[in-house]
Structures are given as structure tokens and as C-alpha cells.
Amino acid sequence: MKHAKISTKLAAVLAIAVFEARAQESGRPTELGERRRVVISLADRKLVLLEGERVLRVYDVAVGKRSTPSPQGKFAIINRVPNPTWYGPSTVVAPGKTNPLGSRWMGLSAKGYGIHGTNVPTSIGKAASHGCIRMAKHDLEELFEMVTVGTIVELQEEPLSTVVSE
């Protein structure tokens, strides 16, 4: 019961963060966002940035744990927020080293989910999040500059070998 309350509170916090992020950035997808796409293999815990069918980058990520899995499907980046504020169940964490979202937030059209950093870098490569995709700081900041609002993000259970041909 305690975990359910925490999960519910976290979902509410993420919803607030998404609402705040939407207020900070809006706009039409750019040509870049329409050409590039992101494919995430939940099985491999890898994120691939593609331009057409060409692989631009591959990153290790953390995905949702068994009790709070990452959603599967085709989504879009709906906002991008540098230095986000995190709103916890009983606390607010300003941008900085202790912020659970890290230095960047890319909200997805799957309500309450996004691609973000972490204040627990050892979680990268594991099923450890509440459903969001976590990235290492340097990787996150690089990806943030390479995608736009409107970029398609596909979260799939299949291994990368069946999703993209390298």
C-alpha cells in the first residue's frame, strides 16, 4: 500500500512537471524533428537516434522497473526543458546535482513520461525508473541538442537487432 501511495504521488508530480514544461515550450515540429527519430529497446536498455535509417548515436539508458514499467508504443517529444524543477510528494528540488530529473527533460506524448537525466548515475543500464527513460548527463545533453519537439520516440520491448539495422 505504501508503494502504491508513493507511485501515485510520483505520477502526480510528473504530471505537474509535464504541465509546467508545456507552458515553457510549445511549437510546431521542425523539419529536423520530422527526419530524426528515437528508438528505445527496453530489453537492451539502449536508445538509438536515427536520421532516416542511419544510426547517429546509441546510448545506454535506464528504463522502468517491473513494478513501474516504461510504456510501449510510438510517441512524440512534446516539450524540452533545460534545468527542470522536480516536484516530489513532499518536496521541491530546484535544478542542480540533487535533482532526480538531471539537467534536461524531454516530455513524451505518453502523459507523465519523459527522457531525462538522473541523480543516480549507477541506475543507467538497469530497469530502475518509475517508467521514464534515464540517461547519463553528457549523453542526455548531447541528445537534447539533436532532437526537437515533434521527434518521434518508439519504445519497444524487442532487442535492437530486430528494430534497427546498423
C-alpha positions in Angstrom: 0.0 0.0 0.0 2.9 2.4 0.9 4.5 1.8 -2.6 1.1 2.5 -4.3 0.8 5.8 -2.5 4.4 6.7 -3.5 3.7 5.7 -7.1 0.5 7.7 -7.2 2.3 10.8 -5.8 5.2 10.4 -8.2 2.7 10.2 -11.1 1.1 13.4 -9.9 4.4 15.1 -9.6 5.4 14.1 -13.1 2.1 15.3 -14.4 2.7 18.7 -12.8 6.3 18.7 -14.3 4.8 18.0 -17.8 2.2 20.7 -17.4 4.9 23.2 -16.3 7.1 22.1 -19.2 4.3 22.5 -21.7 3.9 26.1 -20.5 7.6 26.7 -21.1 7.8 25.4 -24.6 5.3 25.0 -27.4 5.6 25.0 -31.1 5.3 23.1 -34.3 7.7 20.2 -35.1 10.7 21.3 -37.1 12.0 19.7 -40.3 14.8 18.2 -38.1 12.3 16.7 -35.7 10.4 15.1 -38.6 13.6 13.5 -40.1 15.0 12.2 -36.9 13.5 9.6 -34.6 14.4 7.8 -31.4 14.1 4.0 -30.9 14.4 2.7 -27.4 14.8 -1.0 -26.8 13.5 -1.7 -23.3 15.1 -5.2 -23.5 18.6 -3.9 -24.3 18.2 -0.7 -22.3 19.5 1.2 -25.3 18.4 4.4 -27.0 19.2 4.8 -30.7 18.9 8.2 -32.5 18.3 7.7 -36.2 18.2 10.0 -39.2 16.2 8.2 -41.8 17.6 4.7 -41.3 21.1 5.8 -40.5 22.2 5.4 -36.9 23.6 8.6 -35.5 24.1 7.7 -31.8 23.5 4.8 -29.4 23.2 5.4 -25.7 22.8 3.3 -22.6 19.7 4.2 -20.6 17.7 3.1 -17.5 14.1 2.0 -18.1 11.1 1.4 -15.9 11.4 -1.3 -13.3 9.0 -4.3 -13.3 6.6 -2.6 -10.9 6.5 0.6 -12.9 7.3 -0.3 -16.5 8.1 2.1 -19.3 5.2 2.5 -21.8 5.5 0.8 -25.1 4.4 2.4 -28.4 5.0 5.3 -30.6 5.1 8.8 -29.0 6.5 12.2 -29.8 8.6 14.7 -27.8 6.1 17.4 -26.7 8.5 19.6 -24.8 12.1 20.2 -23.9 13.1 21.8 -20.7 16.6 22.7 -19.7 17.3 22.6 -15.9 13.9 21.4 -14.9 12.5 21.6 -11.3 11.3 18.4 -9.8 8.1 18.4 -7.7 8.2 15.5 -5.2 5.4 14.2 -2.9 6.6 16.5 -0.1 9.4 18.5 -1.6 10.5 20.5 -4.5 14.0 20.1 -5.9 15.5 23.0 -7.8 17.8 22.5 -10.8 21.1 21.1 -9.7 23.1 18.0 -8.8 20.4 16.6 -6.4 17.6 16.9 -9.0 16.1 13.5 -9.9 15.5 14.8 -13.5 19.1 15.8 -14.0 19.8 18.7 -16.3 17.3 18.2 -19.0 13.6 17.0 -19.5 12.1 15.8 -22.8 8.4 15.2 -22.2 6.7 12.5 -24.2 3.1 12.4 -25.5 2.6 9.5 -23.1 1.3 11.6 -20.3 3.7 11.8 -17.3 6.6 10.1 -19.1 9.8 11.5 -20.5 13.5 11.2 -21.2 15.6 12.8 -18.5 18.8 12.7 -16.5 19.3 11.2 -13.1 20.9 11.9 -9.8 21.7 8.2 -9.5 24.1 7.5 -12.5 24.6 3.9 -11.4 21.0 3.2 -12.5 21.9 3.6 -16.2 21.7 0.2 -17.9 19.2 -1.1 -15.4 15.4 -1.4 -15.1 15.3 1.2 -12.3 13.0 4.1 -13.0 9.3 4.7 -12.5 8.8 4.3 -16.2 10.7 7.3 -17.6 13.9 6.9 -19.6 17.0 8.0 -17.7 20.3 9.0 -19.3 23.8 9.9 -18.2 24.3 13.7 -18.1 26.7 14.0 -21.0 24.5 11.7 -23.2 21.3 13.5 -22.2 22.7 16.9 -23.0 24.0 15.7 -26.4 20.6 14.1 -27.3 18.8 17.2 -26.1 20.6 19.3 -28.8 19.9 16.8 -31.5 16.1 16.4 -31.2 13.2 18.8 -31.3 9.6 19.0 -30.3 7.8 16.6 -32.6 10.6 14.0 -32.8 9.1 10.5 -32.8 10.1 8.2 -29.9 9.4 4.5 -30.2 9.6 2.4 -27.1 9.7 -1.3 -27.9 10.4 -4.4 -25.9 12.3 -6.0 -28.9 16.1 -6.1 -28.9 17.7 -3.5 -31.2 18.8 -6.2 -33.7 15.1 -6.7 -34.6 14.2 -3.0 -34.6 17.0 -1.2 -36.5 19.6 -2.5 -38.9 23.0 -1.0 -38.0 
